[in-house]
Structures are given as C-alpha cells and as structure tokens.
Amino acid sequence: MPGGRGKLTGRDGKPFVKGDPRINRKGRPPKLPDLQELLARVLSEQKEKKTAMELILLTLKEKALKGDLRAGEMLKDWAYGKAKQVQEVDVTLEKLEKLDDESLTALCNKLIEKQNG
C-alpha cells in the first residue's frame, strides 16, 4: 500500500461514498458522563424514605459519635469549611545572598504583590 501503514493520503484507500457503513454519523461517544449530574442522580436515590446522601451523613455522624476522628473531621470540614493552614518560611540573609539577581527580583515582586493585594 503506498504511503505505508496508517498513512493514508488522498490517493490511498477508498473514499467515502453515500451510505458507506464506515461513516460514524453519531461521532465519538463521550468518555464519561458529567460528574455533577451523576452524583446528583446517585445521591438523590431514595431508600428507607431517605436519600443516599442523608444515609451517608447519618453513618458518618454515628461513626464520629463512636470516636472515629476522621469521620468527625470530614463532617466538620463539610459543615464549616476546612481550617486555614498557615505555613511559615524560614528565610535567612545567607539563603537570600545565594539567590541570583533574577530569582531575587522575582521573590521581591511576589512579596510586593502579596502585600498590596
């Protein structure tokens, strides 16, 4: 076959004709369904007059009351948001002197932006 394997040109292969079964009229199928819609559908399913999400939350609550710290932390984070985590950076003059001019300028600019904004 001219052009080698997998390298079709206008002269190689057969052109499509009307009614050709090789034509994919529907296009490529989507890879995954929309996650938001899928979660809403799954978590809103009813069982014992409660939604799946309600049952999950009740199970987490029961585990937290029995002493499961991770379950309690998850409930707290979902209800009130995660606590802000602060990270301290130890910068000494010796470390700053080792930086080249470009890195030092970039660091100063970031500090100025943070202070102003």
Secondary structure, DSSP 8 states (H G I E B T S, - for coil): -TT-TT---TTSS----TT-TT--TT-S--SS--HHHHHHHHHT-EETTEEHHHHHHHHHHHHHHTT-HHHHHHHHHHHH------------HHHHHTS-HHHHHHHHHHHHHHHH-
